[in-house]
């Protein structure tokens, strides 16, 4: 049986407060400021008694001279103390949000590939953005309100006890029902906090899908479908938000009602004490002023439940990421530079939640200096196979060996240092040509070596035309470049890395003839003396491969040279005939030159 929300909230919040340890100095200053601020407010309230009794009742002129200076002095102290509290709490809160955001981002980078299959990037962005901000509100903003208002209530109660402990004790009889109301409000807030966060993630995910695929949406006339889907999710989000607002309004009304009852009880008790000669007019005004100051503080303490519970819910989501199991990296064998001998021995691979295996009983050997092409229908397991080599996914059965040792024996960083990857969808980053080619561990590469790699990838011809050459900005995700230009920069990156293993994932599938010629020429310079695995979409690009692996439904059904497989008349021959039958005659002989 799962724990009640109230039992889960405190451990989460306590763990969240652990992030505040690095900001203890700031928080102590903030607490001191809050205490001084509340003390100054309490002192001002206590001044009401001599002001009324001495000035207006007794007619003494003494307080009239020092009282204004005291009031101004108290508010100067209160203003300075409030600034110290607010500024230091803000610094601590933003620091905690920054620390958690950075930790979660770093954790995402260390999670296995299966996590990215099960959680959309938009949900990750919600965690890094909205959830992190809510955590800051829970850890600091909500804590600031709670502490400030609690100090205000304590200061007012001290003044009331000092003025008349008998009246104060009568008023405090209302504390248990008030605590009951606040407890009920907190539980209701907790009930909706998680649902609102999940609804926010669904809103962003739906909008991202519809807007990112706006061309398909328009061409298939699906605007109304996508609009209705988004509107339904937005309507559910609105209902959840209204329930939270309803809770806040009802709790505020109840607090105000109980405050009014408290004032009425105070008037009755104070009247009784005054008739007994134990309470002066100034004392009554002081009690009333303190009681009136307590009511809005309690109201804010009730309203802060929304912020607090929303932050706790966000923290729980973020802690779920921080507690996730990272990529397995238990290898101890170091590896400077591999020879590149790759062996698959009866390898199985399976995606989480899928019934059928993605790969089943796959065995082959890829030797250094050879090209292994991988072909098959869509969904046959081609991409899964190559993703097993850098251990983006783990094998479910069998073994993959590199230079005679299982991949798991190597340190993960050493293993991945042996691999260069050029995919169909090139990932470039906001920055210059140079920072995108000399990326990651290559960022300290000599500029002349960098230029040689760009030139060898047939990229220098367009880089030289850019305003600042290698230092030219390429925009977010390389938006200022064409598909072929982005692909050539990816090849330049692989050339600069000079890894012994090269993986090409349909690197020329989406290019026009001229771009394909330039990219293929660059690949021909990149591939020699490496162990190259090529996922091939166009079979014309792998005619000189040393071996071809034909996959079908996750199984290796054929293996051999292109010529052997064509002569065999199996699935490869069928795919070859189908592809070339669908091409125009001119395309078969096209070497990239204009017709």
BAGU-724566 format. One record per residue (C-alpha): residue number from 1; residue in three letters; x, y, z. Coordinates in Angstrom, 2 decimals. Each point is the difference from the previous one (the first is absolute). Example, Ala and Ser with C-alpha at 12.3 -4.5 7.8 and 13.67 -1.06 7.14 Angstrom:
REM residues 2
1/ALA/12.30/-4.50/7.80 $
2/SER/1.37/3.44/-0.66 $
REM end
This chain:
REM residues 595
1/UNK/0.00/0.00/0.00 $
2/UNK/1.38/3.44/-0.93 $
3/UNK/0.61/2.61/2.65 $
4/UNK/-2.47/2.86/0.40 $
5/UNK/0.99/3.26/-1.67 $
6/UNK/0.53/1.65/3.39 $
7/UNK/2.52/-2.72/0.95 $
8/UNK/1.88/0.44/-3.28 $
9/UNK/0.11/3.80/0.02 $
10/UNK/2.25/0.51/3.03 $
11/UNK/2.82/-2.38/-1.12 $
12/UNK/-0.02/1.68/-3.44 $
13/UNK/0.09/3.47/1.54 $
14/UNK/2.72/-1.04/2.46 $
15/UNK/2.10/-1.31/-2.88 $
16/UNK/-0.68/3.21/-1.88 $
17/UNK/1.27/2.02/2.93 $
18/UNK/3.21/-2.00/-0.27 $
19/UNK/0.77/2.04/-3.11 $
20/UNK/0.01/3.10/2.23 $
21/UNK/3.08/-1.13/1.96 $
22/UNK/2.34/1.83/-2.33 $
23/UNK/-1.91/3.23/0.65 $
24/UNK/-0.13/-0.15/3.79 $
25/UNK/1.80/3.34/0.39 $
26/UNK/-2.55/1.80/-2.15 $
27/UNK/-2.88/-1.73/1.78 $
28/UNK/1.28/0.94/3.46 $
29/UNK/0.17/3.65/-1.08 $
30/UNK/-3.51/-0.32/-1.41 $
31/UNK/-1.32/-1.54/3.22 $
32/UNK/1.60/2.78/2.04 $
33/UNK/-1.62/2.56/-2.28 $
34/UNK/-3.41/-1.66/0.37 $
35/UNK/0.30/-0.13/3.78 $
36/UNK/0.97/3.70/0.17 $
37/UNK/-2.81/0.88/-2.39 $
38/UNK/-2.57/-1.84/2.14 $
39/UNK/1.45/1.46/3.22 $
40/UNK/-0.27/3.52/-1.39 $
41/UNK/-3.63/-0.66/-0.97 $
42/UNK/-0.74/-1.37/3.48 $
43/UNK/1.69/2.98/1.65 $
44/UNK/-2.12/2.40/-2.07 $
45/UNK/-3.14/-1.84/1.11 $
46/UNK/1.10/0.19/3.64 $
47/UNK/0.48/3.77/-0.37 $
48/UNK/-3.77/0.30/-0.34 $
49/UNK/-0.44/-0.56/3.76 $
50/UNK/2.09/2.98/1.29 $
51/UNK/-1.23/2.10/-2.89 $
52/UNK/-3.65/-0.48/0.99 $
53/UNK/0.38/-0.21/3.78 $
54/UNK/2.53/2.78/0.50 $
55/UNK/-0.85/2.41/-2.79 $
56/UNK/-3.76/-0.29/-0.48 $
57/UNK/-1.18/-1.31/3.39 $
58/UNK/2.45/1.55/2.47 $
59/UNK/0.66/3.08/-2.16 $
60/UNK/3.79/-0.20/0.41 $
61/UNK/2.08/1.89/-2.59 $
62/UNK/3.16/-2.13/0.47 $
63/UNK/-0.80/-2.73/-2.54 $
64/UNK/-0.92/2.61/-2.60 $
65/UNK/3.68/0.94/-0.32 $
66/UNK/1.74/-3.37/-0.14 $
67/UNK/-2.79/-2.11/-1.51 $
68/UNK/0.31/1.34/-3.63 $
69/UNK/3.77/-0.60/0.02 $
70/UNK/-0.54/-3.51/1.36 $
71/UNK/-2.56/-0.80/-2.72 $
72/UNK/2.29/1.27/-2.79 $
73/UNK/2.97/-1.88/1.47 $
74/UNK/-1.96/-3.25/0.24 $
75/UNK/-1.11/0.21/-3.64 $
76/UNK/3.56/0.79/-1.14 $
77/UNK/1.21/-3.12/1.84 $
78/UNK/-2.90/-2.00/-1.43 $
79/UNK/0.74/1.17/-3.56 $
80/UNK/3.72/-0.83/0.21 $
81/UNK/-0.70/-3.36/1.63 $
82/UNK/-2.62/-0.81/-2.65 $
83/UNK/2.46/0.80/-2.80 $
84/UNK/2.69/-2.20/1.56 $
85/UNK/-2.52/-2.85/0.35 $
86/UNK/-1.42/0.30/-3.53 $
87/UNK/3.35/0.41/-1.77 $
88/UNK/1.75/-2.87/1.76 $
89/UNK/-2.99/-2.32/-0.37 $
90/UNK/-0.18/0.85/-3.71 $
91/UNK/3.71/-0.73/-0.49 $
92/UNK/-0.33/-3.32/1.80 $
93/UNK/-3.21/-0.94/-1.84 $
94/UNK/1.34/0.73/-3.47 $
95/UNK/3.21/-1.82/0.90 $
96/UNK/-1.93/-3.09/1.10 $
97/UNK/-2.07/0.07/-3.21 $
98/UNK/3.17/0.34/-2.05 $
99/UNK/1.72/-2.85/1.85 $
100/UNK/-2.96/-2.35/-0.41 $
101/UNK/-0.49/0.94/-3.66 $
102/UNK/3.67/-0.65/-0.77 $
103/UNK/0.03/-3.28/1.96 $
104/UNK/-3.09/-1.28/-1.81 $
105/UNK/1.42/1.04/-3.40 $
106/UNK/3.26/-1.78/0.81 $
107/UNK/-1.95/-3.06/1.12 $
108/UNK/-1.94/-0.09/-3.28 $
109/UNK/3.31/-0.08/-1.87 $
110/UNK/1.00/-3.10/1.99 $
111/UNK/-3.26/-1.92/-0.41 $
112/UNK/-0.22/-2.99/-2.38 $
113/UNK/-1.51/0.33/-3.45 $
114/UNK/-3.20/-1.79/1.04 $
115/UNK/-0.89/2.99/2.19 $
116/UNK/-0.12/2.23/-3.07 $
117/UNK/-2.31/-2.48/-1.69 $
118/UNK/-2.45/-0.01/2.91 $
119/UNK/0.00/3.71/0.90 $
120/UNK/-0.47/2.71/-2.66 $
121/UNK/2.47/2.88/-0.03 $
122/UNK/-2.86/2.45/0.64 $
123/UNK/-0.64/-1.70/3.34 $
124/UNK/3.70/0.35/0.81 $
125/UNK/-0.20/3.71/-0.84 $
126/UNK/-2.95/0.41/2.39 $
127/UNK/2.07/-1.59/2.75 $
128/UNK/2.99/2.21/-0.74 $
129/UNK/-2.12/3.14/-0.33 $
130/UNK/-3.32/0.17/1.80 $
131/UNK/0.75/-2.67/2.60 $
132/UNK/3.33/1.59/0.93 $
133/UNK/-1.68/3.38/0.45 $
134/UNK/-2.69/-1.56/2.17 $
135/UNK/2.71/-1.62/2.08 $
136/UNK/1.54/3.43/0.60 $
137/UNK/-3.41/1.26/1.08 $
138/UNK/-0.44/-2.93/2.38 $
139/UNK/3.51/0.06/1.40 $
140/UNK/0.32/3.75/0.45 $
141/UNK/-2.97/2.13/-1.08 $
142/UNK/-2.54/-2.10/1.89 $
143/UNK/2.42/-0.42/2.90 $
144/UNK/0.52/3.76/0.07 $
145/UNK/-3.74/0.67/0.22 $
146/UNK/-0.43/-2.70/2.64 $
147/UNK/2.89/1.26/2.13 $
148/UNK/-0.80/3.68/-0.39 $
149/UNK/-3.66/-0.44/0.82 $
150/UNK/0.77/-2.47/2.80 $
151/UNK/2.37/2.53/1.56 $
152/UNK/-2.70/2.65/-0.37 $
153/UNK/-2.54/-2.23/1.74 $
154/UNK/2.48/-0.88/2.76 $
155/UNK/0.89/3.68/0.55 $
156/UNK/-3.68/0.95/0.15 $
157/UNK/-0.75/-2.83/2.45 $
158/UNK/2.91/1.08/2.22 $
159/UNK/-1.40/3.53/0.06 $
160/UNK/-3.47/-1.36/0.82 $
161/UNK/1.32/-2.24/2.81 $
162/UNK/2.02/2.90/1.36 $
163/UNK/-3.05/2.25/-0.08 $
164/UNK/-2.57/-2.48/1.38 $
165/UNK/0.78/-3.70/0.23 $
166/UNK/-3.56/-0.72/1.13 $
167/UNK/-1.59/1.43/-3.18 $
168/UNK/2.69/-1.61/-2.18 $
169/UNK/-0.64/-3.48/1.42 $
170/UNK/-3.73/0.35/-0.72 $
171/UNK/0.73/1.00/-3.61 $
172/UNK/2.45/-2.92/-0.40 $
173/UNK/-2.90/-2.42/0.49 $
174/UNK/-0.66/0.61/-3.71 $
175/UNK/3.43/-1.42/-0.95 $
176/UNK/-1.04/-3.71/-0.26 $
177/UNK/-2.88/0.59/-2.46 $
178/UNK/2.27/2.36/-2.00 $
179/UNK/2.70/-2.68/-0.19 $
180/UNK/-2.64/-2.51/-1.15 $
181/UNK/-1.06/2.33/-2.84 $
182/UNK/3.62/0.52/-1.12 $
183/UNK/0.61/-3.75/0.07 $
184/UNK/-3.03/-0.67/-2.19 $
185/UNK/1.10/2.72/-2.44 $
186/UNK/3.49/-1.50/-0.20 $
187/UNK/-1.35/-3.46/-0.83 $
188/UNK/-2.22/1.41/-2.73 $
189/UNK/2.90/1.93/-1.52 $
190/UNK/2.16/-3.13/0.01 $
191/UNK/-2.73/-1.94/-1.77 $
192/UNK/0.06/2.35/-3.00 $
193/UNK/3.69/0.98/-0.15 $
194/UNK/1.27/-3.11/-1.83 $
195/UNK/-2.94/0.04/-2.40 $
196/UNK/0.63/3.64/-0.95 $
197/UNK/3.70/-0.70/-0.68 $
198/UNK/-0.82/-2.97/-2.22 $
199/UNK/-2.63/2.06/-1.79 $
200/UNK/2.58/2.74/-0.69 $
201/UNK/2.36/-2.57/-1.51 $
202/UNK/-2.79/-1.38/-2.23 $
203/UNK/-0.88/3.51/-1.14 $
204/UNK/3.57/0.68/-1.07 $
205/UNK/0.43/-3.40/-1.61 $
206/UNK/-3.20/0.31/-2.04 $
207/UNK/0.87/3.53/-1.13 $
208/UNK/3.53/-1.10/-0.92 $
209/UNK/-1.30/-2.88/-2.13 $
210/UNK/-2.61/2.08/-1.80 $
211/UNK/2.17/3.06/-0.62 $
212/UNK/3.10/-2.03/-0.84 $
213/UNK/-2.01/-1.98/-2.55 $
214/UNK/-1.97/2.97/-1.29 $
215/UNK/0.62/-0.91/-3.65 $
216/UNK/-1.56/-3.45/0.42 $
217/UNK/-2.80/1.49/2.08 $
218/UNK/-0.84/2.44/-2.79 $
219/UNK/0.39/-2.27/-2.98 $
220/UNK/-2.22/-2.69/1.56 $
221/UNK/-2.56/2.53/1.20 $
222/UNK/0.50/-0.93/3.66 $
223/UNK/-0.11/3.53/1.46 $
224/UNK/-3.39/-0.65/1.56 $
225/UNK/1.07/-3.38/1.40 $
226/UNK/3.15/1.45/1.59 $
227/UNK/-1.93/3.04/1.24 $
228/UNK/-2.62/-2.18/1.66 $
229/UNK/2.64/-2.21/1.59 $
230/UNK/1.91/2.98/1.42 $
231/UNK/-3.22/1.70/1.11 $
232/UNK/-1.08/-3.13/1.90 $
233/UNK/3.30/-0.17/1.88 $
234/UNK/-0.09/3.75/0.65 $
235/UNK/-3.56/-0.30/1.30 $
236/UNK/1.06/-2.74/2.43 $
237/UNK/2.91/2.19/1.11 $
238/UNK/-2.40/2.90/0.55 $
239/UNK/-2.29/-2.16/2.14 $
240/UNK/2.90/-1.11/2.18 $
241/UNK/1.16/3.60/0.39 $
242/UNK/-3.53/1.08/0.94 $
243/UNK/-0.15/-2.69/2.68 $
244/UNK/3.20/1.38/1.47 $
245/UNK/-1.37/3.55/-0.12 $
246/UNK/-3.25/-1.20/1.56 $
247/UNK/1.98/-1.59/2.83 $
248/UNK/1.96/3.21/0.50 $
249/UNK/-3.13/2.18/0.05 $
250/UNK/-1.91/-2.28/2.39 $
251/UNK/2.98/-0.24/2.36 $
252/UNK/0.42/3.78/-0.04 $
253/UNK/-3.68/0.49/0.78 $
254/UNK/0.18/-2.51/2.86 $
255/UNK/3.10/1.68/1.43 $
256/UNK/-1.70/3.38/-0.17 $
257/UNK/-3.13/-1.41/1.64 $
258/UNK/2.05/-1.54/2.78 $
259/UNK/1.87/3.29/0.33 $
260/UNK/-3.28/1.83/0.42 $
261/UNK/-1.04/-2.53/2.64 $
262/UNK/3.35/0.54/1.69 $
263/UNK/-0.52/3.75/0.04 $
264/UNK/-3.46/-0.48/1.47 $
265/UNK/1.40/-2.29/2.70 $
266/UNK/2.76/2.54/0.66 $
267/UNK/-2.53/2.81/0.44 $
268/UNK/-2.02/-2.09/2.47 $
269/UNK/3.06/-1.10/1.98 $
270/UNK/1.55/3.47/-0.05 $
271/UNK/-3.24/1.56/1.19 $
272/UNK/-0.06/-2.44/2.90 $
273/UNK/3.62/0.79/0.90 $
274/UNK/-0.56/3.75/-0.31 $
275/UNK/-3.04/-0.16/2.32 $
276/UNK/2.20/-1.83/2.52 $
277/UNK/2.60/2.78/-0.23 $
278/UNK/2.70/-2.24/-1.52 $
279/UNK/0.03/1.55/-3.50 $
280/UNK/0.41/3.64/-1.03 $
281/UNK/-1.28/1.70/-3.13 $
282/UNK/3.51/-0.03/-1.42 $
283/UNK/0.29/-3.69/0.76 $
284/UNK/-3.26/-0.69/-1.83 $
285/UNK/1.17/1.93/-3.09 $
286/UNK/3.30/-1.91/0.09 $
287/UNK/-1.83/-3.33/0.14 $
288/UNK/-2.29/0.99/-2.86 $
289/UNK/2.93/1.23/-2.13 $
290/UNK/1.95/-3.21/0.60 $
291/UNK/-3.04/-2.17/-0.77 $
292/UNK/-0.70/1.92/-3.22 $
293/UNK/3.67/-0.51/-1.00 $
294/UNK/-0.25/-3.75/0.62 $
295/UNK/-3.00/-0.59/-2.31 $
296/UNK/1.70/0.91/-3.35 $
297/UNK/3.13/-1.90/1.08 $
298/UNK/-2.04/-3.17/0.59 $
299/UNK/-1.80/0.59/-3.31 $
300/UNK/3.35/0.14/-1.82 $
301/UNK/1.16/-3.12/1.82 $
302/UNK/-3.07/-1.79/-1.32 $
303/UNK/0.41/1.31/-3.55 $
304/UNK/3.68/-0.95/-0.13 $
305/UNK/-1.08/-3.65/0.14 $
306/UNK/-0.60/0.12/-3.75 $
307/UNK/3.53/1.19/-0.73 $
308/UNK/1.49/-2.40/2.52 $
309/UNK/-1.85/-3.11/-1.17 $
310/UNK/0.58/0.82/-3.66 $
311/UNK/3.71/0.33/0.76 $
312/UNK/0.06/-3.27/1.94 $
313/UNK/-1.73/-1.74/-2.92 $
314/UNK/2.60/1.45/-2.40 $
315/UNK/2.82/-1.02/2.33 $
316/UNK/-1.39/-3.54/0.08 $
317/UNK/0.06/-0.09/-3.81 $
318/UNK/3.58/1.29/-0.08 $
319/UNK/1.14/-2.40/2.71 $
320/UNK/-1.51/-2.77/-2.12 $
321/UNK/2.55/0.93/-2.68 $
322/UNK/2.90/0.39/2.43 $
323/UNK/-0.79/-3.44/1.44 $
324/UNK/-0.18/-1.69/-3.41 $
325/UNK/2.58/-2.64/-0.80 $
326/UNK/2.82/1.33/-2.17 $
327/UNK/1.72/-1.70/-2.91 $
328/UNK/1.90/-3.03/1.23 $
329/UNK/3.71/0.84/0.05 $
330/UNK/1.73/-2.71/2.03 $
331/UNK/2.80/-0.81/-2.44 $
332/UNK/3.58/0.24/1.18 $
333/UNK/1.91/-0.71/-3.20 $
334/UNK/1.56/3.14/-1.46 $
335/UNK/0.27/0.52/-3.74 $
336/UNK/2.23/2.51/-1.73 $
337/UNK/-0.72/-0.85/-3.64 $
338/UNK/-1.83/-3.12/-1.11 $
339/UNK/0.94/-2.12/-2.98 $
340/UNK/-3.69/-0.03/-0.91 $
341/UNK/-0.86/-3.71/-0.11 $
342/UNK/-3.74/-0.25/0.81 $
343/UNK/-1.68/-3.36/0.67 $
344/UNK/-3.71/-0.58/0.58 $
345/UNK/-0.66/-3.39/1.61 $
346/UNK/-3.66/-1.09/0.15 $
347/UNK/-1.11/3.51/0.97 $
348/UNK/-3.56/0.71/1.11 $
349/UNK/-1.41/3.49/0.61 $
350/UNK/-3.36/0.98/1.41 $
351/UNK/-1.79/3.29/0.60 $
352/UNK/-1.75/0.48/3.32 $
353/UNK/-3.69/-0.87/-0.21 $
354/UNK/0.31/-1.61/-3.45 $
355/UNK/-1.05/-3.60/-0.44 $
356/UNK/2.11/-0.94/-3.00 $
357/UNK/3.80/0.44/0.18 $
358/UNK/1.57/2.76/-2.10 $
359/UNK/2.91/-2.31/-0.83 $
360/UNK/0.20/-3.77/0.38 $
361/UNK/3.03/-2.30/-0.19 $
362/UNK/2.14/2.33/-2.16 $
363/UNK/3.60/-1.13/-0.63 $
364/UNK/2.63/1.52/-2.32 $
365/UNK/3.53/1.41/-0.01 $
366/UNK/1.08/3.43/-1.27 $
367/UNK/3.75/0.16/-0.55 $
368/UNK/2.29/3.04/0.02 $
369/UNK/0.32/1.68/-3.38 $
370/UNK/-3.29/-1.47/-1.30 $
371/UNK/-3.44/1.42/-0.76 $
372/UNK/-3.03/-1.84/1.38 $
373/UNK/-3.30/1.14/-1.50 $
374/UNK/-3.26/-0.61/1.87 $
375/UNK/-3.20/-0.09/-2.03 $
376/UNK/-3.58/-1.05/0.50 $
377/UNK/-3.56/1.18/0.01 $
378/UNK/-1.10/2.78/2.34 $
379/UNK/-0.19/-1.28/3.57 $
380/UNK/2.27/-2.96/-0.64 $
381/UNK/2.45/1.02/2.77 $
382/UNK/2.74/1.81/-1.95 $
383/UNK/0.24/3.05/2.28 $
384/UNK/-0.32/-2.16/3.10 $
385/UNK/2.99/-2.05/-1.09 $
386/UNK/2.39/2.93/-0.38 $
387/UNK/-1.24/1.64/3.23 $
388/UNK/1.14/-3.07/1.92 $
389/UNK/3.65/0.67/-0.90 $
390/UNK/0.39/3.31/1.92 $
391/UNK/-2.30/-1.57/2.63 $
392/UNK/-2.85/2.46/-0.46 $
393/UNK/-2.01/-3.17/0.67 $
394/UNK/1.09/-3.13/1.83 $
395/UNK/-0.24/-3.48/-1.47 $
396/UNK/-2.70/-2.27/1.42 $
397/UNK/1.94/-3.13/-0.89 $
398/UNK/3.24/-1.07/-1.64 $
399/UNK/3.19/2.08/-0.17 $
400/UNK/1.61/2.77/-2.03 $
401/UNK/3.80/-0.06/0.04 $
402/UNK/2.49/2.69/-0.93 $
403/UNK/3.53/-1.25/-0.64 $
404/UNK/-0.92/-3.25/1.75 $
405/UNK/-1.50/1.44/3.19 $
406/UNK/-3.69/0.64/0.86 $
407/UNK/-1.06/3.62/-0.32 $
408/UNK/-1.02/0.03/3.69 $
409/UNK/3.65/-0.62/0.98 $
410/UNK/1.04/3.41/-1.30 $
411/UNK/-0.50/3.33/1.71 $
412/UNK/-2.95/1.64/-1.76 $
413/UNK/1.91/3.19/-0.85 $
414/UNK/2.89/-2.02/-1.48 $
415/UNK/-2.39/-2.09/-2.09 $
416/UNK/-1.81/3.00/-1.45 $
417/UNK/3.30/1.72/-0.72 $
418/UNK/0.58/-2.72/-2.63 $
419/UNK/-3.18/0.82/-1.94 $
420/UNK/-0.95/2.76/-2.44 $
421/UNK/-3.64/0.32/-1.02 $
422/UNK/-1.52/1.70/-3.04 $
423/UNK/-3.78/-0.26/-0.15 $
424/UNK/-2.72/0.99/-2.41 $
425/UNK/-1.25/2.63/2.46 $
426/UNK/3.13/1.98/0.79 $
427/UNK/0.11/1.62/3.44 $
428/UNK/1.71/3.36/-0.08 $
429/UNK/-0.03/2.53/2.81 $
430/UNK/-0.37/3.73/0.30 $
431/UNK/3.50/1.39/-0.58 $
432/UNK/2.70/0.27/-2.63 $
433/UNK/1.19/-2.45/-2.65 $
434/UNK/3.16/-0.57/2.03 $
435/UNK/-1.78/-0.80/3.28 $
436/UNK/-2.30/-2.46/-1.78 $
437/UNK/2.83/-1.87/-1.74 $
438/UNK/2.41/0.09/2.94 $
439/UNK/-2.77/-1.14/2.32 $
440/UNK/0.23/-1.51/3.48 $
441/UNK/3.37/-1.61/0.73 $
442/UNK/1.38/1.47/-3.25 $
443/UNK/-0.57/3.64/1.02 $
444/UNK/3.72/0.60/0.50 $
445/UNK/0.92/-1.17/-3.51 $
446/UNK/2.55/2.05/-1.91 $
447/UNK/-1.60/2.37/-2.51 $
448/UNK/2.07/-1.31/-2.90 $
449/UNK/-1.06/-3.59/0.73 $
450/UNK/-3.59/1.22/0.27 $
451/UNK/0.24/1.75/-3.36 $
452/UNK/1.45/-3.16/-1.58 $
453/UNK/-2.99/-2.02/1.25 $
454/UNK/-2.45/2.57/-1.38 $
455/UNK/1.81/0.01/-3.33 $
456/UNK/0.08/-3.80/-0.21 $
457/UNK/-3.75/-0.10/0.61 $
458/UNK/-0.61/2.26/-3.05 $
459/UNK/-1.34/2.65/2.39 $
460/UNK/2.63/2.70/-0.44 $
461/UNK/-1.54/1.11/-3.29 $
462/UNK/-3.07/1.40/1.79 $
463/UNK/1.74/0.83/3.31 $
464/UNK/2.40/2.39/-1.81 $
465/UNK/-2.98/1.89/-1.40 $
466/UNK/-1.44/0.60/3.48 $
467/UNK/0.70/3.42/1.59 $
468/UNK/2.47/-1.20/2.64 $
469/UNK/1.07/-3.31/-1.48 $
470/UNK/0.48/-2.68/2.65 $
471/UNK/-1.19/2.42/2.70 $
472/UNK/-3.31/0.73/-1.77 $
473/UNK/-3.15/-0.68/1.98 $
474/UNK/-2.20/-2.73/-1.48 $
475/UNK/-3.18/0.72/1.99 $
476/UNK/-2.02/-2.25/2.29 $
477/UNK/0.35/-3.64/-1.17 $
478/UNK/1.89/1.26/-3.06 $
479/UNK/-3.09/1.81/-1.31 $
480/UNK/2.10/2.22/-2.30 $
481/UNK/1.38/-3.01/-1.90 $
482/UNK/-1.51/-2.34/-2.56 $
483/UNK/-0.41/-3.71/0.64 $
484/UNK/3.09/-0.88/-2.01 $
485/UNK/2.08/2.65/1.75 $
486/UNK/-1.04/-1.28/3.42 $
487/UNK/0.84/-3.54/-1.08 $
488/UNK/3.48/1.03/-1.12 $
489/UNK/0.68/1.72/3.32 $
490/UNK/-1.00/-3.23/1.73 $
491/UNK/2.51/-1.87/-2.19 $
492/UNK/2.64/2.62/0.84 $
493/UNK/-0.70/-0.62/3.67 $
494/UNK/0.46/-3.76/-0.54 $
495/UNK/3.23/0.61/-1.95 $
496/UNK/1.38/2.18/2.79 $
497/UNK/-0.81/-2.69/2.56 $
498/UNK/1.88/-2.59/-2.11 $
499/UNK/-1.67/-2.90/1.84 $
500/UNK/0.73/-3.60/-1.03 $
501/UNK/-3.74/-0.83/-0.24 $
502/UNK/-2.33/1.95/-2.26 $
503/UNK/-3.80/-0.32/0.03 $
504/UNK/-1.96/1.51/-2.90 $
505/UNK/-3.76/0.03/0.53 $
506/UNK/-1.51/0.67/-3.46 $
507/UNK/2.31/3.01/-0.33 $
508/UNK/-1.02/0.83/-3.59 $
509/UNK/-3.66/-1.10/0.01 $
510/UNK/-1.59/3.46/0.04 $
511/UNK/2.41/1.89/-2.32 $
512/UNK/-0.31/1.20/-3.56 $
513/UNK/2.35/-1.40/-2.65 $
514/UNK/2.62/2.76/0.20 $
515/UNK/0.09/-0.03/3.82 $
516/UNK/0.10/-3.81/-0.02 $
517/UNK/3.00/0.05/-2.36 $
518/UNK/1.91/2.39/2.26 $
519/UNK/-0.92/-1.90/3.16 $
520/UNK/0.80/-3.40/-1.54 $
521/UNK/3.36/1.33/-1.18 $
522/UNK/0.74/1.18/3.55 $
523/UNK/-1.08/-3.37/1.40 $
524/UNK/2.30/-1.81/-2.41 $
525/UNK/2.91/1.94/1.55 $
526/UNK/-1.27/-0.66/3.53 $
527/UNK/-0.67/-3.75/-0.18 $
528/UNK/3.39/-1.61/-0.88 $
529/UNK/1.97/-1.71/2.79 $
530/UNK/-3.01/-0.05/2.31 $
531/UNK/-2.65/-2.51/0.99 $
532/UNK/-2.98/1.53/-1.75 $
533/UNK/-3.65/-0.95/0.52 $
534/UNK/-2.44/1.57/-2.45 $
535/UNK/-3.77/-0.01/0.32 $
536/UNK/-0.91/0.24/-3.67 $
537/UNK/-3.23/1.35/-1.43 $
538/UNK/1.25/0.30/-3.58 $
539/UNK/1.52/-3.34/-0.96 $
540/UNK/2.00/1.70/-2.76 $
541/UNK/2.24/1.54/2.70 $
542/UNK/1.18/-3.37/1.38 $
543/UNK/0.99/-1.83/-3.18 $
544/UNK/3.61/-0.13/1.19 $
545/UNK/-0.74/-1.11/3.58 $
546/UNK/2.05/-2.93/1.29 $
547/UNK/-3.09/-1.63/1.48 $
548/UNK/-3.72/0.69/0.17 $
549/UNK/-2.23/-0.96/2.93 $
550/UNK/-3.65/-0.39/-0.93 $
551/UNK/-2.38/0.34/2.93 $
552/UNK/-3.67/-0.93/0.06 $
553/UNK/-2.19/0.20/3.11 $
554/UNK/3.08/0.19/2.20 $
555/UNK/1.69/-3.06/-1.47 $
556/UNK/3.12/-0.19/-2.17 $
557/UNK/-1.43/-1.83/-2.99 $
558/UNK/2.81/0.49/-2.56 $
559/UNK/3.71/0.83/0.09 $
560/UNK/2.59/0.35/-2.76 $
561/UNK/1.39/2.36/-2.64 $
562/UNK/-2.50/1.97/-2.12 $
563/UNK/0.80/-2.16/-3.01 $
564/UNK/-0.48/-3.25/1.96 $
565/UNK/-3.35/1.18/1.40 $
566/UNK/-1.26/1.08/-3.41 $
567/UNK/0.94/-3.40/-1.43 $
568/UNK/-1.77/-1.72/2.89 $
569/UNK/-3.34/1.57/-0.95 $
570/UNK/-1.18/0.51/3.56 $
571/UNK/-1.29/3.03/1.92 $
572/UNK/2.94/2.22/-0.99 $
573/UNK/-0.58/-0.75/-3.66 $
574/UNK/-3.70/0.77/0.47 $
575/UNK/0.78/3.35/1.68 $
576/UNK/2.52/0.78/-2.74 $
577/UNK/-2.48/-0.72/-2.78 $
578/UNK/-2.76/1.97/1.70 $
579/UNK/2.21/3.05/0.52 $
580/UNK/1.51/0.14/-3.45 $
581/UNK/-3.32/-0.81/-1.71 $
582/UNK/-1.49/3.11/1.67 $
583/UNK/2.83/2.31/-1.13 $
584/UNK/0.02/1.91/-3.30 $
585/UNK/2.67/-1.30/-2.37 $
586/UNK/1.97/3.28/0.20 $
587/UNK/0.21/-0.25/3.77 $
588/UNK/1.73/-3.41/-0.19 $
589/UNK/2.91/1.39/-1.97 $
590/UNK/0.07/3.41/1.67 $
591/UNK/3.43/0.76/1.42 $
592/UNK/-1.10/3.34/1.44 $
593/UNK/0.74/2.08/-3.13 $
594/UNK/-2.71/2.09/-1.59 $
595/UNK/-2.03/-1.86/-2.57 $
REM end
